[in-house]
């Protein structure tokens, strides 16, 4: 899940980003409204955590712009005011949820995840394929009867692949959905992560490399190996 935090209080923005990254989410930061606008014009975010009071461009204006776009991006609006009138005004601008400062980080995380589920096609709480199961909420992966220990990036890659329902996911899309804006698109980051993920998942490998396209985890009804190269390549 790709998140943008737009907050002009830098220590708070950085703390939110660190916490969400510990939860396995890819997070970018903007410290003012115009920077947030620029980032949203380049990257599709699942959820935007947006402060109302921002320099250069108000959070209200940015929220209205996001709500009027064609992108399915959810907005969690933050504000120092928790009055009913303020919440109603924020929601009327197009925000999907509202959280007053100060807030508990656990609540913010829960709200971000809930909004993230609404920004993509509905997926079951536990993703499965063959003998593999992945529980995003509990951050647990199991194959057959054993739990598989994965890093945050490995878990994120596997979650994207399983959520695709057998469709091919390109390296570029994986880089965009699992890493943040600081990831170098010309590195072998995705390939290296894929190699370690396959090794941890063991044999038989369920992740296919589709020549010239990307990767997929085929559904149980599709024969593994069709249209793909060796499952250990790429």
Secondary structure, DSSP 8 states (H G I E B T S, - for coil): -EEEEE-S-HHHHHHHHHHHHHTT-EEEEESSHHHHHHHHHHS--SEEEEESS-SSS-HHHHHHHHHTSSS--EEEEEES---HHHHHHHHHTT-SEEEESS--HHHHHHHHHHHHHHHS----SEEEETTEEEETTTTEEEETTEEE---HHHHHHHHHHHHTTT--B-HHHHHHHHS-TTS-TTSSHHHHHHHHHHHHH-SS--EEEETTTEEEE--TTS-TTTTB--TT--
